[in-house]
Amino acid sequence: MTVILQILLQLIRVYNYLLVAYALLSWFPGAYHSWIGQLLSGIVEPILKPFRSLNLQFAGIDFTIFAIIIGLNFLSQILVKVFV
């Protein structure tokens, strides 16, 4: 069971990094249209879409990715407590 938990925790960690990389693409004009931007969009957008309806934008800053990262970290803590 611990092998499955370790794999899930690694997947959550990798997805967190992908979310941060996707957020950093906004700093570069046209980065979302590059091949890496399209790859990251294909991976990250399916999770972002449901959360975008929560309207987590304040003062021109979108906190949707930050909320998802917090949620994934919370999920990983729950998984550790349940399976360990």
Protein Blocks (a to p, Z undefined) as FASTA:
>chain_A
ZZmmmmmmmmmmmmmmmmmmmmmmmmpghklmmmklmmmmmmmmmmmmmmmmnopagehi
afklmmmmmmmmmmmmmmmmmmZZ
